[in-house]
Amino acid sequence: MPSQKLKIAIQKSGRLHDDSIKLLQECGIDLQNGLNKLKTEASNFPLEVYFLRDDDIPQYVEDEVADVGIVGENVILEKEKQVQVVEQLGFGKCRLSIAIPKDQEYQSIHDLHGKRVATSYPHIVAQYLASQQVKAEIHEISGSVEIAPSIGLADAICDLVSSGSTLFMNGLREVETILHSQAVLISHNRLHAYTSQLLEQLRFRIQAVKKARHNKYILLNAPNDKLPEIIKLLPGMKSPTILPLAESGWSSVHSVVNENDFWDIIESLKKHGAQGILVVPIEKMII
């Protein structure tokens, strides 16, 4: 097998850095100490990691300096590089929103006609305003976008929002959401066969980690005469595992429950006589 590594670019610092490192670790990839380094390698997987500014990651991938990268969807749309999204990662979720001073009246996006909008995403904002037939003056700034209205630089801003607390502290309120974003795994379109194989191995691990995040392993004791109803509530990955208990008339039931349905199912199980319910996190889930 050729001596080759999959080269991945992740944020050197910022909101996606820690979650990107955590994801690789959850995939069983042991990274050598990369603190204050621009590059590091995994000790147990053919992976080389580059630490870059998030805005630079799409360019490095397009230029094939890196094979793949982890970056926010908002960055891809703003930079318009020739890369493809190969996996949505489920973390770093946020929205790109327009906000105005909280005491300013607002009826629709057309209220921004002729106004000044400060943003770090001029391309996305320009496209959105054009689609709404709104002509506004876009001021491109990097960092501290939220202070632009208070210092007289702009009438509105467009910036990434997670909780909205930063907007609130700066006397702003959201009025329009342009897009929803999350971290994604991207690649260029010219991967060699071996590198493509490594990418699929990495994706397989990522998908196992993602499935585990949204499911819980559940164990409970149930009276045998209630098993048909309980089985209907617990389909599991294929069907629940049922084992007889030492106490006659009772069984132990093992299954997997989706986190979104968890509490409703627990309440129904209790109503059908389930006892001793244990819920255990799943580290990896392979279907």
Secondary structure, 3 states (H helix, E strand, C coil): CCCCCEEEEEECCCCCHHHHHHHHHHCCCCECCCCCCCEEEECCCCEEEEEECHHHHHHHHHCCCCCEEEEEHHHHHHHCCCCEEEEECCCCCEEEEEEEECCCCCCCHHHHCCCEEEECCHHHHHHHHHHCCCCCEEEECCCCHHHCCCCCCCCEEEEEECCCHHHHHCCEEEEEEEEEECEEEEECCCCCHHHHHHHHHHHHHHHHHHHHHCEEEEEEEEEHHHHHHHHHHCCCCCCCEEEECCCCCEEEEEEEEEHHHHHHHHHHHHHCCCEEEEEEECCCCCC
